[in-house]
Amino acid sequence: MFNKPRILFVDDDENLLKGLKRSLMSQRKEWEMDFCHEPLNALKVVGRFHYDVIVTDLRMPGMTGVELLQRVCLLSPNTARIILSGHV
């Protein structure tokens, strides 16, 4: 038995996260997924659990996606870090 990849999605827009969660439901047999709408809470979660991938929005209040991923790099350097943004 293999461990499913664990992915954390971070975005300050709770409705977007809910939609993402719904659209990815078909992947729940393949991936362990968590969703966080506050970057500081995401850091706490990363401190408690191992994530293979973190996907975050670029622009969030209080901490940008870049800042979040820089901190994640220090906490969990082997975690793949991705920014997903609708901003040009």
Secondary structure, 3 states (H helix, E strand, C coil): CCCCCEEEEECCCHHHHHHHHHHCHHHCCCCEEEEECCHHHHHHHHHHCCCCEEEECCCCCCCCHHHHHHHHHHHCCCCEEEECCCCC
